[in-house]
Amino acid sequence: GEDPLASAKPCGGCGRPSDLLVRCRYADSGGAWRMLCGRCWRQASGGVADGDASHPHYTYGGLWKSAARRQGVRLAEAQKTPAAGEDADE
């Protein structure tokens, strides 16, 4: 299957690789569209899909999913999977 790390993209906020990013504009983006991981998205939106009164400059613009994520493989799960030759019980 597809390597989840190979198809991950960096978050536009923190730079961490992610297999699921939210496209949005928010107060600190200067009006530009950014792709944010879940953690950064919660800070930008208040954790509400359409924003809330505390985040009036937030605008949702869609989701990006990696090819591996679209096939059902999540980056977090792949990172927990032992590499070939490693014992899962270690």
C-alpha positions as CSV (number, residue, x, y, z in Angstrom):
1,G,0.0,0.0,0.0
2,E,0.9,3.7,-0.1
3,D,3.4,4.9,2.5
4,P,1.3,7.3,4.7
5,L,4.4,9.4,5.5
6,A,5.3,9.8,1.8
7,S,1.9,11.3,1.0
8,A,1.6,13.5,4.0
9,K,1.8,17.3,3.7
10,P,3.2,19.8,6.2
11,C,0.7,21.9,8.2
12,G,0.7,25.6,7.2
13,G,0.7,26.5,10.9
14,C,3.1,24.2,12.7
15,G,4.9,22.4,9.9
16,R,4.2,18.9,11.2
17,P,3.3,16.3,8.5
18,S,-0.3,15.5,8.3
19,D,-2.5,13.2,6.3
20,L,-5.6,15.4,6.8
21,L,-5.5,19.2,6.5
22,V,-8.3,21.8,6.7
23,R,-8.2,24.6,4.2
24,C,-9.2,27.9,5.9
25,R,-8.6,31.6,6.4
26,Y,-8.4,33.1,9.9
27,A,-7.3,36.2,11.7
28,D,-3.5,35.3,11.7
29,S,-3.5,34.2,8.1
30,G,-3.7,37.7,6.7
31,G,-6.6,36.7,4.5
32,A,-4.6,34.0,2.8
33,W,-5.9,30.4,2.5
34,R,-3.8,28.0,4.7
35,M,-3.8,24.3,5.1
36,L,-3.9,23.4,8.9
37,C,-3.6,20.2,10.8
38,G,-6.3,19.4,13.4
39,R,-4.4,20.9,16.3
40,C,-3.8,24.2,14.5
41,W,-7.3,24.2,13.0
42,R,-8.8,24.1,16.5
43,Q,-6.8,27.2,17.5
44,A,-7.9,29.0,14.3
45,S,-11.6,28.1,14.4
46,G,-12.3,27.5,18.0
47,G,-13.0,23.9,17.1
48,V,-16.3,24.8,15.3
49,A,-16.6,24.0,11.6
50,D,-18.0,27.5,10.8
51,G,-16.1,29.3,13.5
52,D,-17.8,31.1,16.4
53,A,-18.2,34.6,17.9
54,S,-14.6,34.4,19.2
55,H,-13.2,33.6,15.8
56,P,-15.1,36.0,13.4
57,H,-12.4,36.0,10.7
58,Y,-12.4,32.2,10.3
59,T,-13.7,30.8,7.0
60,Y,-13.8,27.1,6.2
61,G,-12.5,26.1,2.7
62,G,-12.6,22.3,2.5
63,L,-10.5,19.3,3.4
64,W,-7.4,17.7,1.9
65,K,-6.8,14.0,2.5
66,S,-3.6,12.1,1.5
67,A,-3.9,9.2,-0.9
68,A,-3.2,6.8,1.9
69,R,-5.9,8.4,4.1
70,R,-8.4,8.1,1.3
71,Q,-7.6,4.4,1.2
72,G,-8.3,4.2,5.0
73,V,-4.7,4.3,6.3
74,R,-4.3,7.0,8.9
75,L,-0.8,8.5,9.6
76,A,-1.2,8.1,13.4
77,E,-1.9,4.4,12.9
78,A,0.9,3.9,10.5
79,Q,3.4,5.5,12.9
80,K,2.3,3.0,15.6
81,T,2.8,0.0,13.3
82,P,6.2,-1.7,14.0
83,A,8.6,-1.7,11.0
84,A,9.4,-5.0,9.4
85,G,11.6,-7.2,11.6
86,E,10.5,-5.4,14.8
87,D,8.7,-7.2,17.5
88,A,5.2,-5.6,18.2
89,D,5.5,-6.5,21.9
90,E,8.6,-4.4,22.6
